[in-house]
C-alpha cells in the first residue's frame, strides 16, 4: 500500500507504463481493499501516503470496528497512537489474546468514549484498571474479560457498576473461583463462562470452589437468553459452575433459548441441576442445547425438552442411540432445516438403533444416518469423530455416500475407519507387507508402495468408485476437514503427565492409505486440515497433492501417521511445505520426529507461518536449525516444541530464541521443554490461552460450540 501511495505523485508516468493506476479505482473498491489491511497499518502508515488514502482510511466502515486480536506486531505505543487518532470513532474493539501488551495499555481504551462492544479476553486487567476504564464507557453493552487471582469486586467504583448494569452480553474466563462482575450485570441477556481454574495453586495448595451464594444476584438472570459454560478438567471448575447453575434453578429465565454446558469427563447431575432441567422442560423452548453426558445418558430428558427453530445440538460423548436421536431429537424425521451445527463426537451408538448389546465396532444402520441427512439438509458443521462408524456392504448406503448429500457443509470431522471402501478387506491382513506393527520396538523393513505425485495421474490411477474420493469431490466448498483415528489420544497433556499410551488403531483404518489422503486435494477452498492416527500411510505422497492444490490452507495438524517407529512421510511433508504459502499454523505430533536442518529449510518456504507446535516422544531437534528458521521466518511468534531432548538443551535453546527475537516480535511466545518431564504441567499453565486452546492442545474443533457465539 505504501508503494501505491507513493506512485500517485508520478501519476502520468504510471499511466503510460502500466495503463492502470490504483488511485483511479472507485472509493467503494478501494475501501474493500483497505478492509483487509490491519487497522494499525491503515491509521499509522497508509493514511500518511496521500490525501485520498488519508480520507478513505478514516471512513466509518474501517474505523467502526477495530480488530487487534491477531495483530501480533502491535505494541503499547501503537495502541496509544491508534486510540489518540481514532478513539472516538471506535464502536467495537477486539483485543482478545493480546497477552504481550502490558496492563497499562488498557488505560488508553478510555479514549474510546463511544465503545459498545469490548473484548479484553487474554489481556492483563486488574480490578482497579477495569474500574477506571469502565467508568468512562457509558455506552458499553458487550464485555469480555478474564478474572484472575487477586480480582476484588469491592474495588469497582459506583460509575463502573453503573456501566456494568447496562451490559447485556458478558464473557468471563475464570482463573480463580469467583463470580467476577456478574453480580453487577443486572441486564444480562447473554452469559458466556469459561472455567480454567486449576485444582492447585502455584504453591501446591488445594483450591476451594466455595463462593458466597448471596453475591450471585438471583433476579439478574431474568432476561437471560443464552447461557454457555465451558469447563477445563478439574473438580474446582465443576464446583464453581454448580453455584452459577444453582441461581438458574431457583428462577429459570423465561426467554432462555440457548443452554450449553461443555464439561470433559464425568460431571454428575445433582438435585439442583435436575430441578433446573425440569423447569426448562416446562417453561422454555430452546434453539441450542449441549449438556454433560451424564445428564443425558439413561434419562428421558430429551423427550420432554421443547425446541423452537434449533440451530445447534451437541451430544458429544453421550451414549445416545440412533433410535433415541431420531425419535426424541428430530421426532421421527421432522423437518429440521434450521439446524446448522451438529456435534456427535464420541457418540459411539448414535448411528445404531439401540445401544444395548451392541459392540462399538458393529456396522452402522444407514437408515438412521439417511433420516438425519434428509431432516437436517442444511447442516454446515458436522462432527462424527471419536467413534467407530463402519458401513455395511449394502450398495449405496455407505456413510460417505450419504454425507455427500449435505451440499452446504463447511466443516466436517470423521473417524478414519468411516472413510474406507466397503469392499476393502479388513478381516485379514493383506499378504503384502503393508501392515506395519504399531509399536515402538524393533523397526521392520517394508516394501514402499509408490503413488504418482501429480494429481491428474493420481485421479486416473485411483478408482472412481472410491466413496471417500467421491465425497471430497461433492463438498467443493468445505473449509475445515478432520480425519481422526477413533481411538487416538494425544501425548500432549491437559492437566496430567504425558505418560498415556494410545490405543491401537481400528482394523478398518488400515485400509486408508496415501491415495485417500490425495483425495482431499479436491477441496480447493480448504483452510484447515487435521489428520491423526492413519497407520498405513507409507510415503505421504497424498500430502504433496494437498500442498499443490489447496492453496488456501492456513492450518495443518498431523499426528501419528504411518509406522510409529519412524517418520516415513518426512520427504513428502517437506515437499508439501514448499507449496504452503498461506500456512499460518502447523502442529506436528509424531514419535521419533527429527526437527533438523532439512525440515526447517522446507518450513522456511511457508512465508506466512506464525505458529509452530511439535510434540514428539523421543524426538530430536537441532538448535542451529531452529535458530536459522526463526531468523528467516519473520512472522513466527509462537514456537512450542515438546521433544525427547534434555532439559538443559531445551532451556538453552528457548533462552537463545527469546534473547535474539523478543525485541522485534513483542508477541513472541517460546516453550521448549522435554515432553516427559514431571514439571510439564506447570509449564503448560503459563502458555497464553489463545495458543493453548487453538493449537498446542489437540482436540476436535468442528462444531465445538455454536457458530458466531461471540466475535
C-alpha positions in Angstrom: 0.0 0.0 0.0 2.8 2.4 0.8 4.3 2.0 -2.7 1.0 2.5 -4.4 0.5 5.7 -2.4 4.0 7.0 -3.3 3.3 6.4 -7.0 0.4 8.8 -7.0 3.0 11.6 -7.4 4.1 10.3 -10.7 0.5 9.6 -12.0 1.1 10.3 -15.6 4.2 8.2 -15.9 2.4 5.3 -14.2 -0.5 5.5 -16.6 1.9 5.5 -19.6 3.9 2.4 -18.3 1.1 0.2 -16.9 -2.1 1.8 -18.1 -3.8 1.4 -14.7 -3.5 3.5 -11.6 -4.8 2.1 -8.3 -6.0 5.6 -7.2 -8.4 5.6 -10.2 -10.5 2.8 -8.7 -13.8 3.9 -7.2 -13.9 4.6 -3.5 -16.0 1.5 -2.9 -13.4 -0.7 -4.4 -10.6 1.0 -2.5 -12.5 0.7 0.7 -12.9 -3.0 0.1 -9.2 -3.4 -0.5 -8.3 -1.4 2.6 -10.6 -3.6 4.8 -8.0 -6.4 4.5 -5.2 -4.2 5.9 -4.7 -4.3 9.7 -6.1 -1.2 11.3 -2.8 -0.2 12.9 -1.2 -0.1 9.4 -4.1 1.9 8.0 -4.1 4.6 10.6 -0.4 4.8 11.4 1.1 4.2 7.9 -1.2 4.0 4.9 -3.1 7.1 5.9 0.0 9.2 5.6 0.8 8.3 1.9 -1.5 10.6 0.0 -4.6 12.8 0.5 -7.1 10.3 -1.0 -6.0 7.5 1.2 -5.9 9.8 4.2 -9.6 10.4 3.7 -10.5 6.8 3.0 -8.6 5.3 5.9 -10.8 7.3 8.2 -14.1 6.1 6.7 -16.5 4.8 9.3 -16.6 1.3 7.6 -12.9 1.0 8.6 -12.8 2.6 12.0 -16.2 1.4 13.4 -14.7 -2.0 14.3 -11.0 -2.4 15.3 -9.6 -5.9 15.5 -6.3 -6.2 17.2 -6.7 -9.8 18.4 -4.2 -11.4 15.9 -2.2 -8.3 15.0 1.0 -9.7 16.6 3.1 -6.7 15.6 1.1 -4.2 17.6 2.7 -2.8 20.7 1.8 -0.4 23.5 2.9 2.7 21.6 0.9 1.7 18.5 -2.2 1.2 20.6 -1.7 4.5 22.3 -1.4 6.3 19.0 -4.3 4.4 17.5 -6.6 5.4 20.3 -5.4 9.0 20.1 -6.2 9.3 16.4 -9.5 7.4 16.1 -10.6 6.5 19.6 -13.9 8.4 19.4 -14.7 6.7 16.1 -14.4 3.1 17.5 -17.6 1.4 18.5 -16.3 -2.2 18.7 -12.8 -3.1 19.9 -11.4 -6.6 20.0 -8.1 -7.0 21.8 -8.7 -10.7 22.7 -5.5 -12.7 23.3 -3.1 -9.6 23.3 -1.2 -11.2 26.2 2.0 -9.4 25.3 0.7 -5.9 25.9 1.4 -4.5 29.4 -1.6 -3.9 31.7 -1.1 -0.1 31.4 -2.1 -0.4 27.7 -5.7 -0.8 28.9 -5.6 2.8 30.2 -5.7 4.1 26.6 -9.1 2.4 25.9 -10.7 5.2 28.0 -10.3 7.4 24.8 -13.0 5.2 23.1 -15.9 7.1 24.7 -18.4 5.5 22.2 -17.5 1.9 22.7 -20.4 -0.5 22.6 -18.5 -3.8 22.4 -15.2 -4.6 24.0 -13.2 -7.8 24.1 -10.3 -8.0 26.6 -10.1 -11.8 27.0 -6.4 -12.8 27.5 -5.3 -9.3 28.4 -3.8 -8.3 31.8 -6.5 -6.3 33.6 -6.6 -5.6 37.3 -9.7 -4.8 39.3 -8.7 -1.1 39.7 -7.8 -0.7 36.0 -11.1 -2.3 34.9 -13.0 0.0 37.3 -11.3 3.1 35.9 -11.8 2.1 32.3 -15.5 1.1 32.6 -16.3 4.3 34.5 -15.8 6.2 31.2 -17.5 3.8 28.8 -21.2 4.7 29.4 -22.4 3.2 26.1 -20.9 -0.2 26.6 -23.2 -3.2 26.1 -20.9 -6.1 25.5 -17.8 -7.1 27.5 -15.3 -9.9 27.6 -12.7 -10.1 30.4 -10.5 -12.5 32.4 -10.9 -12.9 36.1 -7.5 -13.7 37.6 -6.3 -14.4 41.1 -6.5 -11.2 43.1 -9.6 -9.9 41.5 -11.6 -7.9 44.0 -15.1 -6.8 43.1 -15.2 -4.4 46.0 -12.6 -2.2 44.2 -15.2 -1.4 41.4 -16.4 2.1 41.6 -20.1 3.1 41.5 -19.6 4.6 38.0 -18.1 1.3 36.9 -21.0 -0.7 38.4 -23.4 1.7 36.6 -21.8 0.8 33.3 -21.9 -2.9 34.1 -25.6 -2.6 34.9 -26.2 -1.8 31.3 -24.1 -4.6 29.8 -26.3 -7.2 28.1 -23.5 -9.5 26.9 -20.8 -10.8 29.2 -18.0 -13.3 28.6 -15.8 -14.3 31.6 -12.8 -16.5 31.6 -12.3 -17.6 35.2 -8.8 -18.5 36.5 -9.9 -18.3 40.1 -13.1 -19.2 42.0 -15.2 -16.0 41.6 -18.5 -14.5 40.4 -16.4 -11.8 38.7 -18.5 -8.9 37.6 -21.7 -11.0 37.1 -23.3 -9.6 40.3 -23.1 -6.1 38.8 -24.6 -7.0 35.4 -28.3 -6.7 36.1 -29.4 -6.6 32.4 -27.7 -9.8 31.1 -29.1 -11.4 28.0 -26.0 -13.5 27.0 -23.6 -15.0 29.6 -20.6 -17.0 28.5 -18.4 -18.6 31.1 -15.0 -20.3 30.5 -13.7 -22.1 33.6 -9.9 -22.5 33.6 -9.4 -22.9 37.4 -6.7 -25.3 38.5 -7.3 -27.6 41.5 -4.0 -26.5 43.0 -2.3 -23.1 43.3 1.2 -22.5 42.2 2.3 -23.1 45.7 0.7 -26.5 45.7 -2.3 -25.7 47.9 -5.7 -27.2 47.1 -8.2 -24.6 46.0 -11.8 -24.5 47.1 -14.8 -23.8 44.8 -17.0 -22.3 47.6 -18.4 -18.8 47.0 -20.7 -16.5 48.8 -24.2 -17.5 47.4 -25.6 -14.1 48.4 -23.3 -12.4 45.8 -24.9 -14.2 42.9 -27.9 -11.8 42.4 -30.7 -14.2 41.5 -33.1 -11.6 40.0 -30.4 -10.5 37.5 -30.9 -13.6 35.3 -34.5 -12.9 34.4 -33.6 -11.5 30.9 -31.0 -14.2 30.1 -31.4 -15.7 26.6 -28.1 -17.5 26.2 -26.1 -19.4 28.9 -22.9 -21.1 27.9 -20.3 -22.7 30.2 -17.1 -24.5 29.1 -15.1 -26.3 31.7 -11.5 -27.4 31.7 -10.7 -30.6 33.6 -10.8 -30.3 37.3 -13.0 -30.7 40.4 -13.0 -26.9 41.3 -14.4 -25.9 37.9 -17.4 -28.2 38.5 -18.0 -26.9 42.0 -17.9 -23.2 40.8 -20.2 -23.8 37.8 -22.7 -25.5 40.1 -23.0 -22.3 42.1 -23.9 -20.4 38.9 -26.5 -23.1 38.0 -28.0 -23.1 41.4 -29.0 -19.5 40.8 -30.7 -20.5 37.5 -32.5 -23.4 39.1 -34.2 -21.0 41.6 -35.7 -19.0 38.8 -35.3 -20.2 35.2 -35.4 -17.3 32.7 -38.5 -17.5 30.5 -36.7 -16.1 27.5 -33.8 -18.7 27.6 -33.3 -20.2 24.2 -29.7 -21.5 24.3 -28.4 -23.6 27.2 -25.0 -25.1 26.7 -22.6 -26.8 29.1 -19.4 -28.4 27.8 -17.7 -30.5 30.5 -15.0 -33.1 30.0 -15.1 -36.4 31.8 -17.6 -37.1 34.5 -19.9 -34.3 35.7 -22.6 -35.8 37.8 -26.1 -34.5 37.9 -27.4 -33.1 41.3 -30.8 -32.3 42.7 -30.4 -28.6 41.8 -29.4 -29.3 38.2 -32.3 -31.8 37.9 -34.7 -29.1 39.1 -33.2 -26.7 36.6 -33.7 -29.1 33.7 -37.2 -30.0 34.8 -38.0 -26.3 34.9 -36.6 -25.8 31.5 -38.7 -28.6 30.1 -41.8 -26.9 31.4 -41.1 -23.3 30.7 -38.8 -22.7 27.7 -38.3 -23.6 24.1 -34.7 -24.0 23.1 -32.7 -23.2 19.9 -29.4 -24.6 21.1 -28.5 -27.4 23.5 -25.4 -29.0 25.0 -25.3 -30.9 28.2 -22.8 -33.1 30.1 -23.1 -36.8 29.0 -24.2 -37.9 32.5 -27.2 -35.6 32.3 -28.5 -37.2 29.2 -27.4 -40.8 29.4 -30.2 -43.1 30.6 -32.7 -40.3 31.1 -35.8 -39.2 29.2 -34.8 -35.6 29.3 -34.7 -35.1 25.5 -38.2 -36.4 25.3 -39.5 -33.6 27.4 -37.5 -30.6 26.3 -39.1 -28.4 23.7 -37.3 -26.9 20.7 -38.3 -23.9 18.5 -36.0 -23.5 15.5 -32.8 -25.2 16.7 -29.6 -24.3 15.1 -27.1 -26.1 17.3 -27.1 -29.5 19.0 -24.1 -31.1 20.8 -24.4 -34.6 22.3 -20.7 -35.1 22.5 -19.6 -38.4 24.3 -23.2 -39.3 25.1 -24.4 -42.9 24.9 -27.4 -41.7 22.9 -28.6 -44.4 20.5 -29.7 -43.7 16.9 -33.2 -44.7 17.8 -33.4 -42.1 20.5 -31.7 -39.5 18.3 -34.3 -39.9 15.6 -37.3 -40.2 17.9 -36.5 -37.6 20.5 -34.5 -35.0 18.7 -35.9 -34.9 15.1 -39.2 -36.6 16.0 -39.0 -39.5 13.5 -37.9 -37.3 10.6 -39.3 -33.9 11.5 -38.1 -31.1 9.2 -35.0 -29.6 10.9 -33.8 -27.3 8.1 -32.9 -24.7 10.7 -30.2 -26.9 12.2 -26.8 -25.7 11.0 -24.4 -27.4 13.5 -24.4 -30.9 15.0 -21.8 -32.4 17.3 -22.0 -36.2 17.7 -18.3 -36.6 18.6 -17.7 -39.7 20.8 -21.3 -40.8 20.4 -20.4 -44.4 19.6 -24.1 -45.6 19.3 -25.6 -42.6 17.6 -25.9 -44.4 14.2 -27.3 -47.7 15.6 -30.9 -48.4 16.6 -30.1 -49.4 20.2 -27.0 -49.1 22.4 -27.7 -52.4 24.3 -25.9 -55.5 23.3 -24.0 -53.7 20.6 -20.3 -53.5 20.1 -18.8 -50.2 19.1 -17.3 -51.7 16.0 -20.5 -53.1 14.6 -21.8 -51.7 11.3 -24.0 -48.6 11.4 -27.6 -48.5 10.5 -27.6 -46.5 7.3 -31.3 -45.7 7.6 -30.6 -43.6 10.7 -27.9 -41.6 9.0 -30.2 -41.2 6.0 -33.0 -39.9 8.2 -30.6 -37.4 9.7 -29.3 -36.2 6.4 -32.8 -35.8 5.0 -34.1 -34.0 8.0 -31.1 -31.7 8.6 -30.4 -31.0 5.0 -28.9 -27.5 5.7 -26.1 -28.7 8.1 -22.9 -26.6 7.7 -20.9 -28.2 10.6 -21.0 -31.9 11.4 -18.7 -33.8 13.9 -18.8 -37.6 13.9 -15.3 -38.2 15.2 -14.1 -40.3 18.2 -16.3 -43.3 17.3 -16.3 -46.4 15.0 -18.8 -45.7 12.2 -18.4 -48.8 9.9 -20.6 -49.0 6.8 -22.1 -52.3 5.8 -21.8 -53.9 2.3 -25.2 -52.6 1.2 -24.7 -50.7 -2.1 -25.4 -47.0 -1.9 -25.6 -46.9 1.8 -22.0 -46.1 2.7 -21.6 -43.2 5.2 -19.6 -41.2 2.7 -22.3 -41.6 0.0 -25.0 -40.4 2.4 -22.9 -37.4 3.6 -22.4 -36.3 0.0 -26.0 -35.1 0.0 -25.1 -32.4 2.5 -24.1 -29.8 -0.1 -23.9 -26.9 2.4 -21.2 -28.4 4.7 -18.4 -26.0 5.6 -16.7 -28.2 8.3 -16.6 -31.9 8.8 -15.0 -34.3 11.3 -14.9 -38.1 10.6 -13.2 -41.1 12.1 -10.6 -42.7 9.9 -12.4 -46.1 9.8 -15.6 -44.4 8.4 -14.0 -43.5 5.0 -12.9 -47.0 4.0 -14.5 -48.6 1.0 -16.9 -51.3 1.8 -15.2 -53.8 -0.5 -11.8 -53.3 1.3 -10.6 -56.4 3.1 -10.5 -55.7 6.8 -10.8 -59.0 8.4 -7.5 -60.4 7.3 -4.2 -58.6 6.9 -3.1 -58.4 3.2 -0.4 -60.8 2.0 1.8 -57.9 1.1 3.9 -56.5 4.0 1.9 -53.2 4.2 0.6 -53.6 7.7 3.3 -52.3 9.9 3.2 -53.2 13.7 2.3 -50.0 15.5 4.9 -50.4 18.2 8.0 -48.5 19.5 10.1 -51.6 19.3 12.3 -53.0 16.6 12.0 -51.5 13.2 10.5 -53.6 10.4 11.7 -53.3 6.9 8.9 -52.9 4.5 8.4 -52.5 0.8 7.2 -49.0 0.0 4.3 -48.7 -2.4 4.7 -45.5 -4.5 1.9 -43.3 -5.8 2.0 -40.6 -8.5 2.6 -37.2 -7.1 0.7 -35.4 -9.9 -3.0 -35.0 -9.1 -4.1 -35.8 -12.6 -2.2 -39.1 -12.7 -3.4 -39.9 -9.3 -7.0 -39.4 -10.3 -6.5 -41.6 -13.4 -4.9 -44.4 -11.3 -7.4 -44.1 -8.4 -10.6 -46.0 -9.0 -13.5 -43.6 -9.4 -15.6 -45.9 -7.2 -13.8 -44.8 -4.1 -16.6 -43.4 -1.8 -14.2 -41.0 0.0 -12.9 -39.7 -3.3 -16.5 -39.0 -4.4 -17.3 -37.4 -1.1 -14.4 -35.0 -1.4 -15.5 -34.2 -4.9 -19.0 -33.3 -3.8 -18.0 -31.0 -1.0 -16.2 -28.4 -3.0 -16.7 -25.5 -0.5 -15.6 -27.4 2.6 -13.2 -25.2 4.6 -12.4 -27.5 7.6 -11.7 -31.2 7.5 -10.7 -33.5 10.3 -9.9 -37.2 9.8 -9.0 -38.6 13.2 -8.5 -42.2 14.4 -11.4 -43.4 16.5 -9.0 -44.4 19.4 -6.5 -41.6 19.0 -5.4 -39.7 22.1 -2.7 -37.0 22.1 0.5 -37.3 24.1 0.2 -33.7 25.0 -1.5 -33.4 28.4 -4.1 -31.0 29.7 -3.7 -31.2 33.4 -1.9 -34.6 33.7 1.5 -36.1 33.0 2.3 -37.0 29.3 2.6 -40.8 30.0 -0.5 -42.0 28.3 -0.3 -44.7 25.6 -2.7 -44.5 22.6 -5.0 -47.5 22.0 -4.2 -49.4 18.8 -6.0 -48.0 15.6 -9.1 -49.6 14.3 -8.5 -52.5 12.0 -10.5 -50.8 9.2 -8.2 -47.8 9.4 -5.5 -50.0 7.9 -7.3 -49.6 4.5 -6.8 -45.8 4.5 -3.6 -45.1 2.5 -1.9 -42.3 0.6 -4.4 -42.4 -2.2 -7.3 -41.5 0.2 -5.2 -38.6 1.6 -4.7 -37.5 -2.0 -8.5 -37.3 -2.4 -8.5 -34.3 0.0 -6.7 -32.3 -2.6 -10.0 -31.8 -4.4 -11.0 -29.3 -1.7 -9.9 -26.2 -3.4 -11.1 -23.9 -0.6 -9.8 -26.0 2.3 -8.3 -23.8 5.0 -7.9 -26.2 8.0 -6.9 -29.8 7.8 -6.3 -32.4 10.6 -5.1 -35.9 10.0 -4.5 -38.2 13.1 -3.8 -41.9 13.5 -3.6 -43.1 9.9 -1.5 -46.2 10.5 -1.0 -47.3 6.9 0.5 -44.1 5.4 3.6 -45.3 3.5 5.1 -42.4 1.7 2.8 -39.4 2.4 2.5 -38.7 -1.3 -1.1 -37.5 -0.8 0.2 -34.6 1.3 2.1 -33.3 -1.8 -1.1 -33.2 -3.8 -2.8 -31.2 -1.0 0.0 -28.7 -0.9 -0.2 -28.2 -4.6 -4.0 -27.9 -4.9 -5.2 -26.5 -1.6 -3.6 -23.1 -1.9 -5.8 -21.5 0.8 -4.6 -23.9 3.5 -3.9 -21.9 6.7 -3.9 -24.6 9.5 -2.4 -28.0 9.3 -2.3 -30.6 12.1 -0.7 -34.0 11.5 -0.4 -36.7 14.2 0.8 -40.3 14.3 0.8 -41.0 10.5 2.3 -44.3 9.3 4.5 -46.5 11.3 5.3 -45.2 14.8 9.0 -46.1 15.0 9.9 -43.9 12.0 8.6 -40.8 10.3 8.0 -42.4 6.9 6.3 -39.3 5.4 9.1 -36.8 6.1 10.2 -36.4 2.5 6.6 -35.8 1.3 5.9 -33.4 4.1 8.9 -31.3 3.1 7.8 -31.3 -0.5 4.3 -30.2 0.7 5.5 -27.3 2.8 7.3 -25.8 -0.1 3.8 -25.0 -1.6 2.0 -23.8 1.5 2.4 -20.1 1.1 -0.7 -19.2 3.1 0.0 -21.6 6.0 -0.1 -19.9 9.4 -0.4 -22.7 12.0 1.4 -26.0 11.9 1.1 -28.7 14.5 3.0 -32.0 14.2 2.7 -34.8 16.7 4.8 -37.9 15.8 7.2 -40.1 17.8 10.9 -40.0 16.8 10.4 -36.8 14.8 13.7 -35.2 13.8 13.4 -31.4 13.7 16.6 -30.9 11.7 18.1 -28.7 9.1 16.2 -30.2 6.1 12.8 -29.9 7.8 13.3 -26.3 8.9 14.7 -25.4 5.4 11.5 -26.7 3.9 9.4 -25.0 6.5 11.1 -21.7 5.7 9.1 -21.7 2.4 5.9 -21.1 4.5 6.4 -17.3 4.5 3.1 -16.7 6.3 3.8 -19.1 9.2 3.0 -17.6 12.6 2.7 -20.6 15.0 4.6 -23.9 15.2 4.0 -26.7 17.6 5.9 -30.0 17.6 5.1 -32.8 20.0 7.3 -35.9 19.8 8.2 -38.7 22.1 11.9 -39.5 21.7 12.0 -36.7 19.1 15.2 -34.7 18.5 16.0 -31.2 17.4 18.9 -29.2 16.0 19.3 -25.9 17.8 21.2 -24.2 15.0 18.5 -25.2 12.5 15.8 -23.8 14.8 17.6 -20.5 15.2 18.1 -20.2 11.4 14.5 -20.9 10.8 13.4 -18.2 13.4 15.7 -15.7 11.7 14.4 -16.4 8.2 10.6 -16.6 9.1 9.9 -13.2 10.5 6.2 -13.7 11.1 6.7 -16.6 13.5 5.5 -15.5 17.0 4.9 -18.9 18.6 7.3 -21.8 18.8 6.3 -24.7 21.0 8.5 -27.9 21.0 8.0 -30.8 23.4 10.6 -33.4 22.5 12.9 -36.0 23.9 15.8 -33.7 24.4 17.4 -33.0 27.8 16.1 -30.1 30.0 19.5 -28.3 29.5 19.3 -28.4 25.7 15.7 -27.2 25.8 16.3 -24.3 28.2 19.3 -23.1 26.3 17.5 -23.0 23.0 14.5 -21.3 24.5 16.6 -18.6 26.1 18.5 -18.1 22.8 15.3 -17.6 20.8 13.9 -15.2 23.3 17.1 -13.2 23.6 17.5 -13.0 19.8 14.0 -12.2 18.6 11.8 -10.9 21.5 12.7 -7.2 20.9 11.5 -7.3 17.3 8.5 -9.6 18.0 6.6 -8.3 21.0 4.1 -11.3 20.9 6.8 -13.9 20.8 5.9 -17.0 22.9 8.5 -19.8 23.1 8.2 -23.0 25.1 10.8 -25.7 24.5 10.6 -28.5 27.1 11.0 -32.3 27.5 7.7 -34.0 26.8 8.0 -36.5 29.6 9.4 -34.1 32.3 7.5 -34.1 35.6 7.1 -30.3 35.5 5.5 -30.1 32.1 2.0 -29.4 33.6 3.5 -26.4 35.4 5.0 -25.1 32.2 1.7 -25.6 30.3 -0.2 -23.4 32.7 1.9 -20.4 31.7 1.1 -20.7 28.0 -1.3 -18.0 26.8 -4.8 -19.4 26.5 -5.1 -18.4 22.8 -2.2 -20.6 21.8 -3.0 -23.4 24.3 -6.6 -23.7 23.1 -6.1 -23.2 19.4 -3.0 -25.2 18.6 -0.9 -26.6 21.5 -3.6 -29.0 22.8 -5.0 -31.4 20.3 -8.8 -31.7 20.1 -11.6 -31.8 17.5 -12.8 -28.3 16.8 -15.6 -28.9 14.4 -19.0 -27.9 15.9 -17.2 -27.4 19.2 -19.5 -24.6 20.0 -22.4 -22.7 18.2 -21.4 -20.7 15.2 -20.9 -17.0 15.9 -21.1 -17.5 19.6 -19.1 -14.3 20.3 -17.0 -12.3 17.8 
